[in-house]
Amino acid sequence: MADKTPTDYSESSIRVLKGLEPVKQRPGMYTRTDNPLHVIQEVLDNSADEALAGHGKKLRVVLHTDGSVTVEDDGRGIPFGMHPEEKAPVLELVFTRLHAGGKFDKGKGGAYSFSGGLHGVGVSVTNALSKRLEVTSYREGKVAKLAFSGGDVIEPLTLRAAGEGDRKTGTSVRAWPDAKYFESSALPMTELTHLLRSKAVLMPGVTVTLTNEKTKETQSWVFKGGLRDYLMQTLTGEPVIPLFENEGFADASHDSFAEGEGASWCVAFTEFGLPVRESYVNLIPTSAGGTHESGLRDGLFNAVKSFIDLHSLLPKGVKLLSEDVFARASYVLSAKVLDPQFQGQIKERLNSRDAVRLVSNFVRPALELWLNEHVEYGKKLAELAIKAAQTRQKAGQKVEKRKGSGVAVLPGKLTDCESKDLAHNEVFLVEGDSAGGSAKMGRNKESQAILPLRGKVLNTWEVERDRLFANNEIHDIAVAIGVDPHGPNDTPDLSGLRYGKVCILSDADVDGSHIQVLLLTLFFRHFPKLIEAGHVYVARPPLFRVDAPARGKKPASKVYALDEGELNAILDKLRKDGVRENAWTISRFKGLGEMSAEQLWDTTLNPDTRRLLPVQLGNFDFLQTESLITKLMGKGEAAARRELMELHGDAVEIDI
């Protein structure tokens, strides 16, 4: 048997990570690693949960000169006795075991009915990612102390009787975050200050203090007025109507929600300024929103809509959407959810499905009642929402036109590509619906779009620019490429251009050439900057296919010829290869529609094998060229055209 190599995969290859090892190996799964704010927030949230449960009126954070952070509260203190099953002090378990904590005990009389902590992972993550962590618990007249390093106990639990200088109850945690786990070891002061201030807002009457030993500064927040005070201080625009503030919580007899579940909120509507939007679940800031915000949005919309319907305020043709009511809304929302489900450990988004119904059920009736008691405010709010709806609909019409509102009436409409990368995107303007069908099937969906054109395109040489969109085909082309018609001296906005290559794809016959000329006329006359910037191309599909038999070592093959000249060259080569006369088969494509999707890909769409000619303006006198095209394309120029053909008809060389 061969020696075992290091790359062997066997039973011994499987590693089981124990204790806090998973956190140290993959910290990004458990916390934010750009800076240590989130690991400090985990400690802070535990102290806030104590206040939320009605225990404690003070929360203090100290930033020490050595880079450590202390979080103190006057809550009940973490129990430090032995756990009945685990046979280890509870204080030690909370900081060293994942999924251990008081937040799982949600039953009647549980330690925390409502809490932000759900996973029981929080402070154990803080401990795992700290060089040192000290925890002190004041409880039952005793003081318990423990110290850890990298999540391991380095100073076992000590107990002493509480002295005169000690607090009665509470917890103090001091952590030294380990810089090796974070991109920056510095705490972002603006975010920390905002976090502490918001805790004070959401817990009226609780004093939150931040002390910075380096700068010797202390900031303190206590909000008696809660959400209203906070929102008024934060708003940048003047409210159109008075602030709508209320709260609603389920009682013991509620048939859908647990006792105490619900929300408090304060909403302001402003005409100008940036909206302020903050939401929390059990005091945890949900920066990415979630289902509780959806509930607020739903409740506000339905209340305003029913007020508008009741008073028949909606103008004809205006459709009100949720975003119209919400567009100018600023709010602070604080929801209480018994068992919140968050997206990810950092809890930035609430995912609990029932929270939509929970918040909406309390917001809607409260706002409906308030609006009908203050009809003049209701009408102002309705006016704001209707104005937003009208603005949106106007913008929507523009966007719809840009995206191709008229395309829908064509039997073969624009089939877009998936990529948004201009460098790779291509649109093929294809002659005929049947060819469009083959092109759709044969294309590369990632980067190639297909716009089938029915019949011959309008000769636009003498069409005024503002009348162009009366023609469906031209409207669709302009909308598909995302650039408005313009003249040679204009500076059009090319930022809306959707494709790096606009390719004209028509049959290789006389009719196909005519369509090509009509489209080139359109681009030269009304989209000259597209040609100038090198975005317009002409695809050259083949006119013939030669099926050659096997010869010598060469297998049977299919060869495509662009025109008769190429066909003759192919036949000459076959003769040289010793293929007997007429042993080959020549097929002439009557049009693109006759090609299968595979043939169309091989000959015309595949960047590796196709022939795609860039359309270039070259060095010419614009006026002279314009005069020549006028002779060729002008409606009243039959005599000039005849003269041109008589003079030069025998010397014409087509060069596109």
C-alpha positions as CSV (number, residue, x, y, z in Angstrom):
1,M,0.0,0.0,0.0
2,A,1.3,3.5,-0.9
3,D,2.4,5.8,1.9
4,K,-0.2,8.2,3.2
5,T,0.3,11.6,1.7
6,P,-0.6,14.9,3.3
7,T,-3.5,15.4,0.8
8,D,-5.2,12.1,1.9
9,Y,-8.8,12.6,3.1
10,S,-9.6,10.2,6.0
11,E,-11.4,10.1,9.3
12,S,-8.6,11.9,11.1
13,S,-9.0,14.8,8.6
14,I,-12.2,15.9,10.3
15,R,-11.7,18.5,13.0
16,V,-14.2,19.3,15.7
17,L,-14.0,22.9,17.0
18,K,-14.8,23.0,20.7
19,G,-15.8,25.8,23.1
20,L,-15.1,29.3,21.6
21,E,-12.7,28.0,19.0
22,P,-15.3,28.5,16.1
23,V,-15.5,32.2,17.0
24,K,-11.7,32.7,16.9
25,Q,-11.4,30.7,13.6
26,R,-14.3,32.6,11.9
27,P,-14.9,35.8,13.8
28,G,-16.8,37.3,10.7
29,M,-19.6,34.8,11.2
30,Y,-20.3,36.1,14.7
31,T,-19.6,39.9,14.6
32,R,-18.4,42.8,12.5
33,T,-14.6,42.7,12.1
34,D,-14.0,46.3,10.8
35,N,-13.8,47.5,14.4
36,P,-14.6,46.2,17.9
37,L,-17.9,48.3,18.3
38,H,-20.2,45.3,17.9
39,V,-18.4,43.2,20.5
40,I,-18.8,46.1,23.0
41,Q,-22.4,46.4,21.9
42,E,-23.1,42.8,22.8
43,V,-22.2,43.7,26.5
44,L,-24.2,46.9,26.2
45,D,-27.3,45.1,24.9
46,N,-27.2,42.8,28.0
47,S,-27.3,45.8,30.3
48,A,-30.1,47.4,28.2
49,D,-32.1,44.1,28.4
50,E,-31.9,44.5,32.2
51,A,-33.4,48.0,32.0
52,L,-36.0,46.8,29.4
53,A,-37.0,44.1,32.0
54,G,-37.6,46.9,34.5
55,H,-34.4,46.5,36.5
56,G,-31.9,49.3,36.7
57,K,-31.9,53.0,35.9
58,K,-28.3,53.6,35.0
59,L,-26.0,52.4,32.2
60,R,-22.4,53.6,32.1
61,V,-19.6,53.1,29.5
62,V,-16.0,54.0,30.2
63,L,-13.3,54.2,27.5
64,H,-10.0,53.6,29.3
65,T,-6.6,55.0,28.3
66,D,-5.2,51.4,27.7
67,G,-7.9,50.7,25.0
68,S,-10.2,48.7,27.2
69,V,-13.9,49.4,27.6
70,T,-16.0,49.0,30.7
71,V,-19.8,48.6,30.6
72,E,-21.7,48.9,34.0
73,D,-25.3,48.7,34.9
74,D,-27.4,48.6,38.1
75,G,-29.5,45.6,37.1
76,R,-29.9,42.4,39.0
77,G,-26.3,41.1,38.5
78,I,-25.5,37.9,36.6
79,P,-26.1,34.8,38.9
80,F,-22.8,33.3,40.0
81,G,-24.0,30.1,41.7
82,M,-23.4,26.6,40.3
83,H,-25.5,25.6,37.3
84,P,-27.7,22.6,38.3
85,E,-26.8,20.6,35.2
86,E,-23.5,22.0,33.9
87,K,-21.8,21.9,37.3
88,A,-20.0,25.2,36.6
89,P,-20.6,28.7,37.9
90,V,-23.4,30.4,35.7
91,L,-21.3,33.5,35.5
92,E,-18.5,31.4,33.8
93,L,-21.0,29.6,31.5
94,V,-22.5,32.9,30.2
95,F,-19.0,34.1,29.0
96,T,-17.5,30.8,27.8
97,R,-20.4,28.8,26.2
98,L,-22.1,29.6,22.9
99,H,-25.9,29.4,23.1
100,A,-26.0,29.9,26.9
101,G,-28.0,32.7,28.5
102,G,-31.2,33.8,30.2
103,K,-32.8,34.9,26.9
104,F,-33.9,31.4,26.0
105,D,-36.2,31.3,29.0
106,K,-39.3,32.9,27.4
107,G,-42.0,31.2,29.5
108,K,-44.2,32.9,32.0
109,G,-42.0,34.4,34.7
110,G,-38.9,33.9,32.6
111,A,-35.9,36.1,33.4
112,Y,-36.3,38.1,30.2
113,S,-39.7,38.2,28.5
114,F,-38.4,40.7,26.0
115,S,-34.8,40.9,25.0
116,G,-32.5,41.7,22.1
117,G,-30.3,38.7,22.9
118,L,-31.7,35.7,21.1
119,H,-28.9,33.5,20.1
120,G,-27.1,33.4,23.5
121,V,-23.9,34.0,21.6
122,G,-23.2,37.7,22.3
123,V,-20.9,38.1,25.3
124,S,-19.1,34.8,24.7
125,V,-18.1,36.3,21.3
126,T,-16.8,39.4,23.1
127,N,-14.9,37.2,25.5
128,A,-13.4,35.0,22.7
129,L,-12.1,38.1,20.8
130,S,-10.6,39.9,23.8
131,K,-7.0,39.6,25.1
132,R,-8.5,40.0,28.6
133,L,-12.0,40.3,30.0
134,E,-13.0,41.0,33.6
135,V,-16.5,40.6,34.9
136,T,-17.9,41.6,38.3
137,S,-21.4,40.7,39.5
138,Y,-23.0,42.4,42.5
139,R,-25.8,40.3,43.8
140,E,-27.3,39.0,47.1
141,G,-24.9,41.1,49.2
142,K,-21.9,39.5,47.5
143,V,-19.4,40.5,44.9
144,A,-18.3,37.8,42.3
145,K,-15.3,38.3,40.1
146,L,-13.9,36.4,37.1
147,A,-11.1,37.1,34.5
148,F,-10.6,35.5,31.1
149,S,-8.1,35.7,28.3
150,G,-9.0,34.7,24.7
151,G,-12.2,33.2,26.2
152,D,-10.4,31.0,28.7
153,V,-10.7,31.4,32.5
154,I,-7.3,32.7,33.8
155,E,-8.6,33.9,37.2
156,P,-11.2,31.6,38.7
157,L,-14.4,32.8,40.4
158,T,-13.8,34.7,43.7
159,L,-16.5,35.7,46.1
160,R,-16.5,38.3,48.8
161,A,-19.0,40.1,50.9
162,A,-20.1,43.4,49.5
163,G,-18.4,46.4,51.2
164,E,-19.6,50.0,51.8
165,G,-18.2,51.3,48.5
166,D,-19.8,48.5,46.4
167,R,-23.1,48.9,44.6
168,K,-26.1,46.8,45.7
169,T,-26.8,45.0,42.5
170,G,-25.5,45.1,38.9
171,T,-22.8,43.9,36.5
172,S,-19.5,45.4,35.4
173,V,-17.7,44.1,32.4
174,R,-14.3,45.4,31.3
175,A,-13.0,44.1,27.9
176,W,-9.7,44.5,26.1
177,P,-10.6,43.7,22.4
178,D,-7.8,41.8,20.6
179,A,-6.6,44.0,17.7
180,K,-5.6,41.0,15.6
181,Y,-9.3,40.2,14.9
182,F,-10.2,43.7,13.7
183,E,-9.2,45.8,10.7
184,S,-9.0,48.8,13.1
185,S,-8.8,48.6,16.9
186,A,-10.3,52.1,17.3
187,L,-13.9,52.5,18.3
188,P,-15.9,54.7,15.9
189,M,-17.0,57.5,18.3
190,T,-19.9,58.8,16.3
191,E,-21.5,55.4,16.0
192,L,-20.9,54.7,19.7
193,T,-22.4,58.0,20.8
194,H,-25.4,57.5,18.5
195,L,-25.9,54.0,20.0
196,L,-25.8,55.2,23.6
197,R,-28.1,58.2,22.8
198,S,-30.6,55.9,21.2
199,K,-30.6,53.6,24.2
200,A,-31.6,56.6,26.4
201,V,-34.3,57.5,23.9
202,L,-35.8,54.0,24.0
203,M,-35.7,53.7,27.7
204,P,-37.2,57.0,29.0
205,G,-36.0,57.7,32.5
206,V,-32.8,55.6,32.2
207,T,-29.6,57.6,32.4
208,V,-26.8,56.6,29.9
209,T,-23.3,57.9,30.5
210,L,-20.1,57.8,28.4
211,T,-16.8,58.7,30.0
212,N,-13.6,59.0,27.9
213,E,-10.5,58.9,30.1
214,K,-8.2,60.1,27.3
215,T,-10.2,63.4,26.7
216,K,-11.5,63.5,30.3
217,E,-15.0,64.2,28.8
218,T,-18.3,62.8,30.1
219,Q,-21.5,62.8,28.1
220,S,-24.9,61.9,29.7
221,W,-28.3,61.3,28.2
222,V,-31.7,60.9,29.7
223,F,-34.9,61.5,27.7
224,K,-38.1,62.0,29.6
225,G,-40.1,62.6,26.4
226,G,-38.6,59.5,24.6
227,L,-39.2,59.2,20.9
228,R,-40.8,62.6,20.3
229,D,-37.9,64.6,21.9
230,Y,-35.4,62.5,20.0
231,L,-37.1,62.9,16.6
232,M,-37.6,66.6,17.0
233,Q,-33.9,67.1,17.8
234,T,-32.8,65.0,14.8
235,L,-35.1,66.2,12.0
236,T,-33.6,68.4,9.3
237,G,-36.9,69.6,7.8
238,E,-40.0,71.3,9.3
239,P,-42.9,68.8,9.9
240,V,-45.9,69.5,7.6
241,I,-48.3,68.3,10.3
242,P,-47.8,67.7,14.1
243,L,-45.8,64.6,15.0
244,F,-47.9,61.4,15.1
245,E,-46.9,59.6,18.2
246,N,-48.5,56.6,19.8
247,E,-47.9,53.1,21.1
248,G,-49.8,49.8,21.2
249,F,-49.1,46.6,23.2
250,A,-51.0,43.3,23.4
251,D,-52.7,42.5,26.7
252,A,-53.1,39.0,28.2
253,S,-56.4,38.5,26.3
254,H,-55.0,39.2,22.8
255,D,-55.7,36.3,20.5
256,S,-52.7,36.7,18.1
257,F,-49.8,38.1,20.1
258,A,-48.1,37.5,23.5
259,E,-48.7,39.9,26.4
260,G,-46.5,43.0,26.1
261,E,-45.7,42.5,22.4
262,G,-46.3,45.7,20.3
263,A,-44.5,48.9,19.4
264,S,-44.2,52.6,20.2
265,W,-43.5,55.0,17.4
266,C,-43.2,58.7,16.4
267,V,-43.6,59.7,12.8
268,A,-43.0,63.1,11.2
269,F,-43.8,64.1,7.6
270,T,-41.6,66.7,6.1
271,E,-41.6,68.3,2.6
272,F,-37.9,68.9,2.5
273,G,-34.7,67.6,4.2
274,L,-33.3,64.1,4.5
275,P,-35.7,61.7,6.2
276,V,-34.6,60.3,9.6
277,R,-35.4,56.6,9.9
278,E,-34.4,54.5,12.9
279,S,-35.9,51.3,14.1
280,Y,-35.2,49.0,17.1
281,V,-36.4,45.7,18.3
282,N,-36.2,45.1,22.1
283,L,-33.7,48.1,22.1
284,I,-31.4,46.5,19.4
285,P,-30.8,49.0,16.5
286,T,-31.9,47.4,13.3
287,S,-29.9,49.5,10.8
288,A,-31.1,47.4,7.8
289,G,-34.8,47.6,8.9
290,G,-36.9,44.5,8.6
291,T,-40.4,43.2,9.1
292,H,-41.3,45.7,11.9
293,E,-40.5,48.6,9.5
294,S,-42.7,46.9,6.9
295,G,-45.5,46.8,9.4
296,L,-45.1,50.5,10.1
297,R,-45.1,51.2,6.4
298,D,-48.2,49.0,5.9
299,G,-50.1,50.6,8.8
300,L,-49.4,54.2,7.6
301,F,-50.3,53.5,4.0
302,N,-53.6,51.8,4.8
303,A,-54.6,54.5,7.3
304,V,-53.8,57.3,4.8
305,K,-55.4,55.5,1.9
306,S,-58.7,54.8,3.8
307,F,-58.8,58.5,4.8
308,I,-58.3,59.6,1.2
309,D,-61.0,57.1,0.0
310,L,-63.4,58.3,2.8
311,H,-63.0,61.9,1.8
312,S,-62.8,61.2,-2.0
313,L,-59.5,63.1,-2.3
314,L,-57.7,61.0,-5.0
315,P,-57.7,62.7,-8.4
316,K,-58.7,60.6,-11.4
317,G,-55.9,58.6,-12.9
318,V,-53.6,58.7,-9.8
319,K,-52.8,55.4,-8.2
320,L,-51.5,55.6,-4.6
321,L,-48.7,53.3,-3.6
322,S,-47.2,52.6,-0.2
323,E,-44.0,54.4,-1.2
324,D,-46.0,57.6,-1.9
325,V,-47.1,57.9,1.8
326,F,-43.7,56.8,3.0
327,A,-41.5,58.9,0.8
328,R,-41.5,62.0,3.1
329,A,-41.9,60.1,6.4
330,S,-39.3,60.3,9.2
331,Y,-39.7,58.0,12.1
332,V,-38.4,56.3,15.2
333,L,-39.9,52.9,15.8
334,S,-39.3,50.7,18.8
335,A,-40.9,47.3,18.6
336,K,-41.2,44.7,21.4
337,V,-41.2,41.1,20.0
338,L,-41.3,38.1,22.3
339,D,-39.0,35.8,20.3
340,P,-37.3,38.0,17.6
341,Q,-35.7,36.2,14.6
342,F,-32.8,38.3,13.2
343,Q,-30.9,38.0,10.0
344,G,-27.4,37.1,11.1
345,Q,-25.7,37.3,14.5
346,I,-25.2,41.1,14.3
347,K,-29.0,41.5,14.3
348,E,-29.1,44.4,11.8
349,R,-32.4,43.2,10.2
350,L,-35.5,41.7,11.8
351,N,-36.9,38.7,10.0
352,S,-39.8,37.7,12.2
353,R,-42.8,37.3,9.9
354,D,-45.4,38.2,12.5
355,A,-43.8,41.5,13.2
356,V,-45.5,43.0,10.0
357,R,-48.9,42.2,11.3
358,L,-48.0,43.1,14.9
359,V,-46.9,46.7,14.1
360,S,-49.4,47.3,11.4
361,N,-52.3,46.2,13.6
362,F,-51.5,48.8,16.2
363,V,-50.4,51.7,13.8
364,R,-53.3,51.6,11.4
365,P,-56.3,52.1,13.7
366,A,-54.4,54.7,15.8
367,L,-53.5,56.8,12.7
368,E,-57.0,56.4,11.2
369,L,-58.6,57.7,14.4
370,W,-56.0,60.5,14.7
371,L,-56.6,61.6,11.0
372,N,-60.3,61.6,11.4
373,E,-60.1,63.7,14.6
374,H,-57.7,66.1,12.8
375,V,-59.2,66.3,9.3
376,E,-57.2,69.4,8.3
377,Y,-53.9,67.5,9.1
378,G,-55.3,64.5,7.3
379,K,-55.9,66.6,4.2
380,K,-52.3,68.0,4.3
381,L,-50.9,64.5,4.6
382,A,-53.1,63.3,1.7
383,E,-51.9,66.2,-0.4
384,L,-48.3,65.3,0.3
385,A,-48.9,61.6,-0.6
386,I,-50.9,62.5,-3.8
387,K,-48.1,64.9,-4.9
388,A,-45.5,62.1,-4.4
389,A,-47.7,59.7,-6.4
390,Q,-48.1,62.2,-9.3
391,T,-44.3,62.9,-9.3
392,R,-43.7,59.1,-9.3
393,Q,-46.1,58.5,-12.2
394,K,-44.6,61.3,-14.3
395,A,-41.2,59.9,-13.7
396,G,-42.5,56.4,-14.3
397,Q,-43.8,57.5,-17.7
398,K,-40.4,58.7,-18.6
399,V,-38.8,55.6,-17.4
400,E,-41.4,53.4,-19.1
401,K,-40.6,55.2,-22.3
402,R,-36.9,54.8,-21.8
403,K,-37.4,51.1,-21.1
404,G,-39.6,50.6,-24.1
405,S,-43.2,51.2,-23.4
406,G,-44.0,50.7,-27.1
407,V,-42.1,47.5,-27.4
408,A,-45.0,45.7,-25.8
409,V,-47.2,46.2,-28.9
410,L,-44.7,44.4,-31.2
411,P,-45.1,40.7,-31.7
412,G,-41.4,40.3,-31.1
413,K,-40.3,42.7,-28.4
414,L,-36.9,43.5,-26.9
415,T,-35.3,40.5,-25.3
416,D,-32.8,42.0,-22.9
417,C,-29.5,40.6,-21.7
418,E,-28.7,39.9,-18.1
419,S,-25.4,41.8,-17.8
420,K,-25.2,45.6,-17.1
421,D,-21.6,45.8,-18.3
422,L,-21.5,48.3,-21.3
423,A,-18.2,46.9,-22.5
424,H,-19.8,43.5,-23.2
425,N,-23.4,44.3,-23.9
426,E,-24.7,44.2,-27.5
427,V,-28.1,44.7,-29.0
428,F,-28.9,43.2,-32.4
429,L,-31.6,45.1,-34.4
430,V,-32.8,42.0,-36.4
431,E,-34.8,42.1,-39.6
432,G,-38.1,40.1,-39.2
433,D,-39.8,38.2,-36.3
434,S,-38.7,34.7,-37.4
435,A,-35.0,35.7,-37.5
436,G,-35.6,37.4,-34.1
437,G,-36.8,34.1,-32.8
438,S,-33.7,32.2,-34.0
439,A,-31.5,35.0,-32.6
440,K,-33.2,34.8,-29.2
441,M,-32.5,31.1,-29.0
442,G,-29.0,31.3,-30.3
443,R,-27.7,34.3,-28.5
444,N,-25.6,34.5,-25.3
445,K,-28.2,35.5,-22.8
446,E,-25.6,37.1,-20.5
447,S,-24.5,39.9,-22.9
448,Q,-26.6,39.8,-26.1
449,A,-30.1,41.5,-26.5
450,I,-32.4,41.1,-29.5
451,L,-34.8,43.6,-30.9
452,P,-36.8,42.2,-33.9
453,L,-38.0,44.9,-36.4
454,R,-41.1,44.3,-38.4
455,G,-40.8,45.2,-42.1
456,K,-38.7,48.1,-43.4
457,V,-37.8,50.9,-41.1
458,L,-39.0,54.4,-41.9
459,N,-36.7,56.6,-44.1
460,T,-35.9,59.2,-41.5
461,W,-33.7,61.5,-43.5
462,E,-36.3,64.2,-43.8
463,V,-38.3,63.4,-40.6
464,E,-38.3,66.1,-37.8
465,R,-36.8,64.9,-34.6
466,D,-39.9,65.5,-32.5
467,R,-41.9,63.4,-34.9
468,L,-39.6,60.4,-34.8
469,F,-41.4,58.7,-31.9
470,A,-44.6,58.6,-33.9
471,N,-43.0,55.6,-35.6
472,N,-43.1,52.5,-33.4
473,E,-40.0,50.9,-34.7
474,I,-37.8,54.0,-34.2
475,H,-39.4,54.6,-30.8
476,D,-38.4,51.1,-29.8
477,I,-34.9,51.4,-31.1
478,A,-34.3,54.7,-29.2
479,V,-35.8,53.3,-26.1
480,A,-33.9,50.1,-26.3
481,I,-30.5,51.7,-26.7
482,G,-31.3,54.4,-24.0
483,V,-30.1,57.5,-26.0
484,D,-32.4,60.3,-27.2
485,P,-32.2,61.4,-30.9
486,H,-29.8,64.3,-31.4
487,G,-28.0,66.3,-34.1
488,P,-24.2,66.4,-35.0
489,N,-23.6,69.6,-33.0
490,D,-25.6,68.5,-29.9
491,T,-24.0,67.0,-26.8
492,P,-26.5,64.2,-26.0
493,D,-26.5,62.4,-22.6
494,L,-24.9,59.1,-23.4
495,S,-25.0,58.0,-19.7
496,G,-28.2,56.1,-20.4
497,L,-26.7,54.0,-23.1
498,R,-27.5,50.4,-22.4
499,Y,-25.3,48.6,-24.9
500,G,-21.7,49.1,-26.0
501,K,-22.4,47.7,-29.5
502,V,-25.6,48.4,-31.5
503,C,-25.5,45.9,-34.3
504,I,-27.6,46.0,-37.5
505,L,-28.5,42.4,-38.5
506,S,-30.3,42.0,-41.7
507,D,-30.5,39.4,-44.5
508,A,-27.6,39.1,-46.9
509,D,-29.8,40.0,-49.9
510,V,-30.9,43.2,-51.6
511,D,-33.8,43.8,-49.2
512,G,-31.5,43.2,-46.2
513,S,-29.1,45.8,-47.7
514,H,-32.0,48.3,-48.0
515,I,-32.9,47.8,-44.3
516,Q,-29.3,48.3,-43.5
517,V,-29.2,51.6,-45.4
518,L,-32.4,52.8,-43.7
519,L,-31.0,52.1,-40.3
520,L,-27.6,53.6,-41.1
521,T,-29.5,56.7,-42.3
522,L,-31.4,56.8,-39.0
523,F,-28.1,56.6,-37.0
524,F,-26.3,59.1,-39.2
525,R,-29.1,61.6,-39.1
526,H,-30.5,61.3,-35.6
527,F,-27.8,59.5,-33.5
528,P,-24.5,60.7,-35.0
529,K,-22.7,60.7,-31.7
530,L,-23.3,57.0,-31.3
531,I,-21.4,56.4,-34.6
532,E,-18.7,58.9,-33.6
533,A,-18.2,57.1,-30.3
534,G,-17.9,53.8,-32.1
535,H,-21.0,52.1,-30.9
536,V,-22.7,51.2,-34.2
537,Y,-21.8,48.0,-36.1
538,V,-23.1,46.0,-39.1
539,A,-23.3,42.3,-38.8
540,R,-22.4,40.3,-42.0
541,P,-24.4,37.1,-42.1
542,P,-23.4,34.6,-44.8
543,L,-25.3,34.1,-48.1
544,F,-24.2,30.5,-48.8
545,R,-23.4,27.4,-46.9
546,V,-21.3,24.7,-48.5
547,D,-21.5,21.1,-47.2
548,A,-18.2,19.6,-48.1
549,P,-17.6,15.8,-48.0
550,A,-14.8,14.1,-46.1
551,R,-11.4,14.4,-47.9
552,G,-8.3,12.5,-46.9
553,K,-7.8,13.2,-43.2
554,K,-10.3,16.1,-43.2
555,P,-13.8,15.2,-42.0
556,A,-17.0,16.4,-43.6
557,S,-17.5,20.1,-42.9
558,K,-19.9,23.0,-43.2
559,V,-18.3,26.2,-44.6
560,Y,-20.1,29.6,-44.8
561,A,-19.6,32.2,-47.6
562,L,-20.4,35.8,-47.3
563,D,-21.1,36.3,-51.1
564,E,-20.4,34.8,-54.5
565,G,-16.8,35.8,-54.5
566,E,-16.1,33.8,-51.2
567,L,-18.2,30.9,-52.5
568,N,-16.0,30.6,-55.6
569,A,-12.9,30.7,-53.5
570,I,-14.3,27.9,-51.2
571,L,-15.1,25.7,-54.2
572,D,-11.6,26.3,-55.7
573,K,-10.0,25.2,-52.5
574,L,-12.2,22.0,-52.4
575,R,-11.1,21.2,-56.0
576,K,-7.5,21.7,-54.9
577,D,-8.1,19.3,-52.0
578,G,-9.2,16.6,-54.6
579,V,-12.9,16.8,-54.0
580,R,-14.7,15.7,-57.2
581,E,-16.9,18.3,-58.9
582,N,-20.4,18.7,-57.4
583,A,-19.6,16.3,-54.6
584,W,-20.4,19.2,-52.3
585,T,-23.9,20.7,-51.6
586,I,-24.5,24.5,-51.8
587,S,-27.3,26.0,-49.9
588,R,-28.4,29.6,-50.3
589,F,-29.9,31.3,-47.4
590,K,-33.0,33.2,-48.4
591,G,-32.9,35.0,-45.1
592,L,-31.8,34.9,-41.5
593,G,-35.1,33.2,-40.6
594,E,-34.0,30.1,-42.5
595,M,-31.0,29.7,-40.2
596,S,-31.3,27.6,-37.1
597,A,-30.3,29.1,-33.8
598,E,-27.1,27.2,-33.8
599,Q,-26.2,28.3,-37.4
600,L,-27.0,31.9,-36.5
601,W,-24.7,31.7,-33.4
602,D,-21.8,30.2,-35.4
603,T,-21.9,32.6,-38.3
604,T,-23.2,35.9,-36.9
605,L,-23.5,36.1,-33.1
606,N,-20.4,34.3,-31.8
607,P,-17.7,36.9,-31.1
608,D,-15.0,34.3,-32.0
609,T,-16.4,33.5,-35.5
610,R,-18.7,36.3,-36.6
611,R,-18.0,39.2,-38.9
612,L,-18.9,42.5,-37.3
613,L,-18.0,45.7,-39.1
614,P,-17.7,49.0,-37.1
615,V,-19.5,51.9,-38.8
616,Q,-17.1,54.8,-38.9
617,L,-17.5,58.4,-40.1
618,G,-13.9,58.7,-41.4
619,N,-12.3,61.9,-42.5
620,F,-15.0,63.6,-44.6
621,D,-16.7,66.9,-45.0
622,F,-20.0,66.6,-43.2
623,L,-21.9,69.0,-45.4
624,Q,-20.7,67.3,-48.6
625,T,-21.7,63.8,-47.2
626,E,-25.0,65.2,-46.1
627,S,-25.7,66.6,-49.6
628,L,-24.8,63.1,-51.1
629,I,-27.1,61.3,-48.7
630,T,-29.8,63.8,-49.5
631,K,-29.6,62.8,-53.2
632,L,-29.8,59.1,-52.2
633,M,-32.4,59.3,-49.5
634,G,-34.4,62.5,-50.1
635,K,-38.0,62.1,-51.2
636,G,-38.0,64.8,-53.9
637,E,-34.6,63.8,-55.3
638,A,-35.7,61.3,-58.0
639,A,-34.0,63.3,-60.8
640,A,-30.8,63.8,-58.9
641,R,-30.7,60.0,-58.0
642,R,-31.3,59.1,-61.7
643,E,-28.4,61.4,-62.7
644,L,-26.1,59.9,-60.1
645,M,-26.9,56.4,-61.2
646,E,-26.4,57.2,-64.9
647,L,-23.1,58.9,-64.2
648,H,-21.7,56.3,-61.7
649,G,-23.9,53.2,-62.0
650,D,-21.2,51.1,-63.8
651,A,-18.5,52.0,-61.2
652,V,-20.4,51.4,-58.0
653,E,-18.5,49.5,-55.3
654,I,-20.5,48.9,-52.2
655,D,-18.4,49.7,-49.1
656,I,-20.2,49.9,-45.8
